Amino acid sequence: MNNEEALVYEENDVIDLRDLFAFLLSKIWIIILVSILAGAIGFAYSSLVMPLKFESYTTMYVKNVNQNRVARDENLNLNDINASKSLVNTYIAVLNSNAVMDEIGEELLKLYKEEDLAYVFPIKDGKVSTSALKKSFAMSAVNDTEVMKISCTTLNPEVSAYMCNIMADIAPGFLIRIVGAGSVEVIDVAKANNDPVSPDIKKNTAIALAAGFVLACGVLFLMFMLDNTVKDSDVIAKKYNKAFLGEVQNVGDEKKKKRKGSHNSARTLLTDSSVPFGVVESYKSIRSNVLFTLSTSDNNVIAVSSPNPGEGKSTTAANLAVAFAQTGAKVLLIDADMRKPVQHKTFDVKNKDGLSTLIIKRSEAADSIKKNVVKGLDVLPAGPIPPNPSELLASEKFASIIEDLSKQYDYVVMDTPPINVVSDAMVIKDCIGGILMVLKYAVTTEEEVADCMKQIEIAGANVLGFVLNDITAHYGKSYYNYKYKYKKYGYYGAYGYYGNSDKKDKDDSDDENMTNISSALTN
């Protein structure tokens, strides 16, 4: 790998934050939907599934003096207070012991029937679960003082209050017997609190919303990082040291167009008045770049292909041929994709005779070529689908036909099959000046481009350059560059288009200039 290729790979490894933000913004409806769904699940789970829990508490004051000591008229010094604070942690550890919990369990069984208490705590062999009792208690020092707070949370408010009071009753005896120092005095007696402390529906819903948002963004970020589709044609052009010929904006929802019933609506031609001005300018820019690229070759035959089906090669070939014809040149469009021909549908011409019948000498060129389908443009459809397209394209007869036709026309544009699917485009390499490679934005992967270019390199074919098709406003650097380019050079009017008279004058001027360039190159 040379230094230039290494630089390209290094550029690819850098995350473009603008692209990432635009990608996430384009999927904002997914993020919102997932967040709302997660929030709804959190709300429903908290409201309908999670049991209500009730909390009661009691507080006790920890003394570092003997209970028998009468200290009413004696002042406690700072050492006594600090010693009391330090005893709090010791007392908490003692009160969390299994022995204390077992005694609390026994007292509960005296107050409640076993079947009633089983709703609150697991009971086995007539004994309340020690671990469940421990989990229900929470003990801590109040604001780092010598006051200890003991709270209990259960499914029953009365049980919570009883457990706190039982703890307050048995605590002094346990502490004196085990610790042997200090004492505790109850400050607050626990009372039943009928207001549930759990679940916190608002909090749980907010957490679920946030979790859904983070999950959606995380998955989309992972998709973005793993996405190896082509979104920047400059990177591909630099990687393979080939020209970048242009970009074409997406012109609408093809599925909607197909549902309208028009057989050629999915392949919009430049002659269609509904085509946006920016798209027209894109094809004119591609036409200009192809002319300059082709000027180094004596061959005026241009093959249009793509790595895979459905990437827009046929539409690009048709519109490139129309764009050439608009310069006043005499242009022939050949549908050499005899496996899945579409150009006869695009231009609404008959496909009874075409390239296949011409090669096997079952028709003459005059009968097979459809004249002047667009001013200056003739079309040679594929004809009936043969069983051996590759053999026909590799035949001497095909080469002879292309040589004769290239002399009759200023430019010959050939729609060829996808390179990664079949080898048809490779067998005609000696008949063409080069291949215009069409890539579909955010669909064609870098691996597919690499496989395609490898086959071209092995075959020794010439690539004129790349066209990035179907640029959308969803995300990516290429679209923003595309839009900025036209805005920068004044192609946008108040609503993004010129007025009809201004646009016509501009188009006529461009076509006249291209006619002069075309004549100079062909001569």
C-alpha positions, 0 to 999 in steps of 0.5 A, a space after each residue: 500500500 502506497 502513502 496515498 492509499 494509507 492516507 485515504 484509509 487513515 481519513 476513513 478511520 476518523 469519525 466525522 461528527 457532522 455525519 454522525 449527528 446528521 445520521 442520528 438526526 435522520 433517524 430521530 423518529 426511531 430514537 423518539 419511538 424507542 424512547 417513548 416505547 421504553 417509557 411506556 413499558 417503564 410506566 406500565 411495569 411500575 403501575 401494574 407489575 411492581 408491588 406497592 411498598 410502605 415504609 415506617 421508621 423509628 429513631 434512637 439516640 445512642 449514649 456513651 454512658 452507662 444507663 445506671 449513671 445519673 447524668 442529669 446535672 453532669 455535662 457530656 464532653 466532646 469525647 463522649 459525643 464522638 464516642 457515641 457517634 462511633 458506637 452507631 456503626 457498631 450498633 448497626 452491625 449488631 442489629 443487622 445480625 441473624 440473631 436479631 432478625 430471628 427474634 424479630 421473625 419470632 415476634 412477628 409470628 406471634 402478632 400475625 398468622 403464618 398465612 397472613 405474614 406469608 404475603 409479606 415474607 417467605 416462611 419456611 418450616 415455620 420460620 420467617 426468612 432471615 435474609 428477607 428481614 435484613 433486606 427490609 431494614 435500613 439503618 444509618 446515622 442521621 447527618 453524622 450524629 449520634 442519632 440512629 434511624 431505623 427504617 423498614 419497608 414491606 408490602 404492608 404498612 402495619 408490618 413495617 411499623 411493627 418491625 421498627 417498634 420490635 427492633 426498638 424494643 429488643 435493641 437495648 438488651 442486645 446492645 448491652 449484652 453484646 457490646 457492653 458499652 453505651 445505651 440507646 433511647 427511643 426518640 420516635 415510635 414508628 407509625 403505619 404509613 399508608 402512602 407507598 414509597 415504592 414504586 416511584 412511577 415518575 422516576 421509573 418512567 423517566 429512567 426508562 425513557 432515558 434508557 430507551 434514548 441511550 439504547 436507540 442512540 447506541 444501536 444507531 451509533 454502532 450501525 453508523 460505525 459498522 456502515 461501510 457504504 459509499 457516502 463520499 465519492 472523493 474518498 473512493 476516487 482517491 483510493 483508486 486514483 480515478 476521476 470523480 465525475 459527479 453526483 446525482 441527487 435523489 429525485 423522489 420516492 421510486 416506490 410511489 412513482 411505480 404505484 402510479 402505473 407508469 412503466 418508465 416512471 422509476 427512470 426519470 429522464 432529463 426531458 421530464 419537466 418535473 426533474 429538479 434543476 439541480 439534477 439537470 445540472 448534475 448530469 450536465 456536469 457529468 457530461 462535461 467531465 466525461 468529455 474531458 476524460 474521454 478526450 485522451 481516448 480515440 474511442 467514443 464508446 462509453 460503457 455505463 455499469 455498476 457493481 450491483 443491480 439497482 444502483 442506477 446505471 440504466 438511469 444514468 446511461 439514459 440521462 447521460 445519452 440525453 445530455 450528450 444529445 442536448 449539445 447537438 451531438 449525434 448520440 446512440 444509446 445501446 442497451 447491452 444488458 441483455 439479461 435484464 434490459 430496461 431502455 426500451 421501457 425507459 424510452 417506450 420503444 419496441 424491443 422485438 428487434 435489437 442488439 441480440 437480433 443484430 448480432 445473430 443477423 436476424 435483423 438489420 441496423 436500420 430496423 433495430 435502431 429506434 431513430 430520434 427518440 429524443 432530439 439527436 438521440 437514437 436507441 438500440 434496445 437489447 432485443 429478445 433475451 438470448 440464452 448466451 449474452 456473454 458469448 454474443 458480446 464477446 463475438 467478433 460480430 458484436 465488435 464489428 457492429 460497435 466499430 461501425 456504429 461508433 463511426 456513424 455517431 459522435 458518441 455511443 453510450 452503452 448500458 452494461 450489466 453489473 460487474 459483480 454479477 456477470 462478466 459481460 462488461 469485461 468482455 467488451 473492454 476492447 470495444 469501449 473507451 472506458 467504463 463509467 462506474 455508478 455507485 449508489 449513495 449509502 447502498 454500495 459498500 466499499 467491499 463491493 467497489 473493491 471487488 468490482 475494481 479488482 475484476 476490472 484490473 484483472 480484465 485490463 479495462 479502463 475506468 473513466 471515473 465514478 458517479 455517486 447516484 441517489 444522493 439523499 438529504 438524510 446524512 453524509 458529507 456528499 449531500 451537503 457538498 452537493 447542495 453547497 456547490 450549486 448554491 455557491 455558484 448561484 444556481 438557486 433562485 428564491 425557491 431553489 430554481 430559476 424562473 422559466 425564462 432564466 433557466 431556458 437562457 442558462 440551458 441554451 448558453 450551457 448547451 451552446 458552450 458544450 457543443 463547441 467543446 464537443 466539436 473540439 474534442 471530436 475533431 
